[in-house]
Amino acid sequence: MSPLLIVNEIFYSIQGESTHVGRPCVFVRLAYCNLRCSYCDTAYAFNEGSEKNVEEVLSEIRRYSAHLVEVTGGEPLMQPDVHPLMTALCDLGYEVLLETGGSLDIEPVDGRVKRIVDFKCPSSGMAKKNLWRNADLLRTGDEVKFVIGTREDFDWAVERVREHHLPERVTVLFSPVFGELEPRLLAGWILSLDLPIRMQLQMHKYIWEPTARGV
């Protein structure tokens, strides 16, 4: 029997974040999350979802022409059968991104998957949940994201970037909490540093309504 997943939504849109921003992408959003970040914009994925096997998910993805697929959540690594899905996608020749909250082990993830690890800053309320062993598992092609809500978050994130020597191996992304931190403030803070940090905005929230789903 094909492995089963609880899927919140599958949709085709423009990638709004990461170094892949602007690219057409199929998103597979899985249900459930072990974190409760203060600024979460996908709380609807905590419990909402329907059961689909991997073949059904692949069939839906094939409806679209994009060759880029992102598996996200929620927290996709909460469901063990996410691994057969990602491996199947890689075997089919898709470029696969995984967005994960940084609190669960990324080592079992298929080596062909590009892992985007969203380590949580203090204002999220979830910083103590970060599994810093994941920083040692990162490799070229992976990305690390810090969502910045305050100056405290920024200074804390810079310390973690330096402590774990992140720019030596991966792209580091700083993103402002939408509607809470003025982007130009974050831009100024980044420009004051001598670190190769890349600023990003959630582009989809500027194209569509910030609360829109399926985009």
Summary of the structure (lengths in Angstrom):
residues: 215
radius of gyration: 16.6
end to end distance: 31.4
largest distance: 54.8
contacts: 680
relative contact order: 0.16
helix: 30%
strand: 25%
